[in-house]
């Protein structure tokens, strides 16, 4: 098949560099443009500070940064843009890109709550992708969820058939979630910060939308009660979440464990290049999951970091308690957007 020309918007940051890593030799997408601030325009990608393990892919080192100009991107034949832009920049540029016929897969939060824009976590709400047909632009915008929300809803997915009433969560979030350079070492070293600005309302709003029902041309949010605390800890990568789930009916430990162990992606997702063969990895060990050991789970190789680890399962009557761990930079950011684009292509929403 002819590969689709794509761009990475905001290619210098940690999420942008993960986009670059995931696009090396991608079977569907060809990276033809990288964009960053005006100060970078005309410089080579190889000159940027490397922020991810393994660094900036060597095959892209000689690529030259383009200006943040969607007209120029469209003229180069760019059909897909992966956005790692900060929200204050994404708000304008992503909309302009969609107006120019570019399909934007965004890690930014600017359009997540727009009624015509899906917050896509494909294993959960792949049907919501049809919302893009309501956008009155030649291109469209699809967002992934906040990195904390992503790991939480993935852990809930196998449990949803039991009927969920209430969720109480406490997330212990890596410093990479604050971006680069992020928090001052004086603030975080030897410390835990029990508040992350705007994070808790995001989790509540986004969960309700992601797990809601598409009815015609709109999403009816779920009516679950959702309570969230978001806490910043010293780990580098990986958001660990302690979750208390109250169900509609009584369940047994064996029932819930079976649901977690046997969960498979729906057929519409299975086999996509960035889709993990097993999206949920259940661990029986009493002290797992841990970011040090479990943050890069996922097969095949292209899907490393896309699987969500679950452990500490406890079940009593209608209450399920567990701990979940997700890679906030891969599953919760760049990898999630790449998977969204792969699904859009499979569903006939993209063309070269």
Residue pairs with C-beta under 8 A, 6 or more apart in sequence:
1 28
1 352
2 352
3 26
3 27
3 28
3 29
3 30
3 352
4 28
4 29
4 30
4 79
4 80
4 345
4 350
4 351
4 352
5 29
5 30
5 32
5 33
5 76
5 77
5 78
5 79
5 80
5 352
6 23
6 29
6 30
6 31
6 32
6 33
6 78
6 79
6 80
6 81
6 82
6 341
7 31
7 32
7 33
7 34
7 35
7 66
7 73
7 78
7 80
7 81
7 82
7 102
8 16
8 19
8 20
8 23
8 31
8 33
8 34
8 35
8 81
8 82
8 84
9 16
9 35
9 68
9 81
9 82
9 83
9 84
9 85
9 90
9 93
9 94
9 97
10 16
10 35
10 36
10 83
10 84
10 85
10 86
10 89
11 17
11 19
11 20
11 34
11 35
11 36
11 45
11 48
11 65
11 84
12 36
12 37
12 40
12 48
12 49
13 51
13 84
13 179
13 180
14 51
14 52
14 176
14 179
14 180
14 329
15 84
15 107
15 329
15 333
15 334
16 36
16 84
16 334
17 48
17 50
17 51
17 52
17 56
18 52
18 329
18 330
18 333
18 334
18 335
19 82
19 84
19 334
19 337
19 338
20 31
20 34
20 45
20 56
20 57
20 60
21 52
21 54
21 57
21 334
22 274
22 302
22 330
22 334
22 335
22 338
23 29
23 31
23 82
23 338
24 57
24 59
24 60
26 273
26 338
27 273
28 273
28 341
28 342
28 345
29 80
29 338
29 341
31 60
31 63
32 76
32 77
32 78
33 66
33 73
33 76
33 78
34 45
34 60
34 63
34 64
34 65
34 66
35 65
35 66
35 67
35 68
35 73
36 48
36 65
36 68
37 68
38 67
38 68
40 48
40 65
41 65
41 66
41 67
42 64
42 65
43 64
43 65
44 61
44 62
44 63
44 64
44 65
45 56
45 60
45 61
45 62
45 63
45 64
45 65
46 56
46 60
46 61
46 62
48 56
50 56
51 180
52 329
66 72
66 73
66 76
68 89
68 93
70 93
70 96
70 97
70 99
70 100
70 102
71 100
73 81
73 97
73 100
73 102
74 100
74 101
74 102
78 102
79 101
79 102
79 103
79 350
79 351
79 352
80 102
80 103
80 104
80 105
80 341
80 350
81 94
81 97
81 102
81 103
81 104
81 105
82 105
82 106
82 107
82 334
82 337
82 338
82 341
83 90
83 93
83 94
83 104
83 105
83 106
83 107
83 108
83 337
84 107
84 108
84 333
84 334
85 93
85 94
85 106
85 108
86 108
86 179
87 108
87 109
87 110
90 106
90 108
90 110
90 111
91 108
91 110
94 104
94 106
94 108
94 110
94 111
94 141
95 111
95 137
95 141
97 104
97 139
98 104
98 135
98 137
98 138
98 139
98 140
98 141
99 137
99 138
99 139
100 138
100 139
101 137
101 138
101 139
102 139
103 139
103 140
103 142
103 341
103 344
103 349
103 350
104 139
104 140
104 141
104 142
105 142
105 143
105 144
105 337
105 338
105 340
105 341
105 344
106 141
106 142
106 143
106 144
106 337
107 143
107 144
107 333
107 334
107 336
107 337
108 143
109 143
109 146
109 202
111 117
111 141
111 143
112 119
112 143
112 145
112 146
112 205
112 206
112 209
113 205
113 206
113 209
114 141
115 218
115 219
116 131
116 132
116 134
116 135
117 131
117 132
117 135
117 141
117 142
117 143
118 125
118 128
118 129
118 131
118 132
118 142
118 143
118 219
119 125
119 128
119 143
119 144
119 145
119 149
119 206
119 209
119 210
120 126
120 128
120 129
120 142
120 143
120 144
120 145
120 336
120 340
120 343
121 144
121 145
121 150
121 153
121 154
121 210
121 336
122 129
122 265
122 268
122 269
122 272
122 275
122 339
122 340
122 343
123 154
123 157
123 265
123 266
123 269
123 279
124 153
124 154
124 157
124 210
124 211
125 210
125 211
125 212
125 214
126 266
126 268
126 269
126 343
127 214
128 210
128 214
128 219
129 142
129 340
129 343
129 344
129 347
129 349
130 214
131 214
131 217
131 219
132 140
132 141
132 142
132 344
132 349
134 217
135 141
140 349
142 337
142 340
142 341
142 344
144 150
144 332
144 333
144 336
144 337
144 340
145 153
145 206
145 210
145 332
145 336
146 199
146 202
146 203
146 206
146 332
147 173
147 177
147 239
147 326
147 328
147 329
147 332
147 333
148 171
148 173
148 177
148 199
148 202
148 203
148 228
148 230
148 239
148 241
148 328
148 332
149 202
149 203
149 206
149 207
149 210
150 326
150 331
150 332
150 336
151 171
151 239
151 241
151 308
151 324
151 325
151 326
151 328
151 331
151 332
152 167
152 169
152 171
152 203
152 207
152 241
152 243
152 324
153 207
153 210
153 211
154 279
154 280
154 308
154 324
154 326
154 331
155 241
155 243
155 280
155 308
155 310
155 322
155 324
156 164
156 167
156 211
156 243
156 245
157 263
157 280
158 259
158 260
158 263
158 280
159 245
159 247
159 256
159 259
159 260
159 320
160 211
161 259
162 247
162 248
162 249
162 251
162 255
162 256
162 259
163 247
163 248
163 249
164 222
164 224
164 245
164 246
164 247
164 248
165 224
165 225
165 246
165 247
165 248
166 224
166 225
166 226
166 227
166 245
166 246
167 207
167 224
167 225
167 226
167 227
167 243
167 244
167 245
167 246
168 227
168 228
168 243
168 244
169 203
169 226
169 227
169 228
169 229
169 241
169 242
169 243
169 244
170 228
170 229
170 230
170 231
170 241
170 242
171 199
171 203
171 228
171 229
171 230
171 231
171 239
171 240
171 241
171 242
172 231
172 233
172 235
172 239
172 240
172 241
172 242
173 196
173 199
173 230
173 231
173 232
173 233
173 239
173 328
174 233
174 235
174 236
174 237
174 238
174 239
174 291
174 328
175 182
175 183
175 188
175 232
175 233
175 234
175 235
175 236
176 182
176 236
176 237
176 328
176 329
177 196
177 232
177 239
177 328
178 196
178 232
183 193
183 232
187 193
188 232
188 234
189 234
190 234
191 234
192 231
192 232
192 233
192 234
193 231
193 232
194 229
194 231
195 230
195 231
196 230
196 231
196 232
199 228
199 230
200 228
200 229
200 230
203 226
203 228
203 230
204 226
204 227
204 228
207 222
207 224
207 226
208 221
208 222
208 224
208 226
209 219
209 221
211 221
211 222
211 224
212 219
212 220
212 221
212 222
213 219
213 220
213 222
214 220
235 291
236 291
237 291
237 295
237 327
237 328
237 329
238 291
238 294
238 295
238 325
238 326
238 327
238 328
239 325
239 326
239 328
239 332
240 289
240 290
240 291
240 323
240 324
240 325
241 323
241 324
241 325
241 326
242 312
242 321
242 323
243 320
243 321
243 322
243 323
243 324
244 319
244 320
244 321
245 319
245 320
245 321
245 322
246 318
246 319
247 318
247 319
247 320
248 318
249 318
250 317
250 318
251 315
251 318
251 320
252 315
253 313
253 314
253 315
255 315
256 313
256 315
256 320
257 282
257 313
260 280
260 282
260 310
260 313
261 282
263 278
263 279
263 280
264 270
264 278
264 279
265 275
265 276
265 279
268 343
268 346
268 347
269 275
269 339
269 343
272 339
272 342
272 343
272 346
273 302
273 303
273 342
274 302
274 303
274 306
274 335
274 338
274 339
274 342
275 303
275 306
275 339
275 342
276 297
276 298
276 299
276 303
276 306
276 307
277 299
277 300
277 303
278 298
278 299
278 307
279 306
279 307
279 308
280 307
280 308
280 310
281 294
281 297
281 307
281 308
281 309
281 310
282 310
282 311
282 313
283 289
283 294
283 309
283 310
283 311
284 311
285 311
286 311
286 312
288 294
288 309
288 311
289 309
289 310
289 311
289 323
289 324
289 325
290 325
291 325
294 309
294 325
295 305
295 325
295 327
296 304
296 305
296 327
297 304
297 305
297 307
297 308
297 309
298 304
298 305
298 306
298 307
298 331
299 307
303 335
304 330
305 327
305 329
305 330
305 331
305 335
306 327
306 330
306 331
306 335
306 339
307 331
308 324
308 325
308 326
308 331
309 324
309 325
309 326
310 322
310 323
310 324
310 325
311 322
311 323
312 321
312 322
312 323
313 320
313 321
313 322
314 320
314 321
314 322
315 321
326 332
327 335
330 336
341 350
344 350
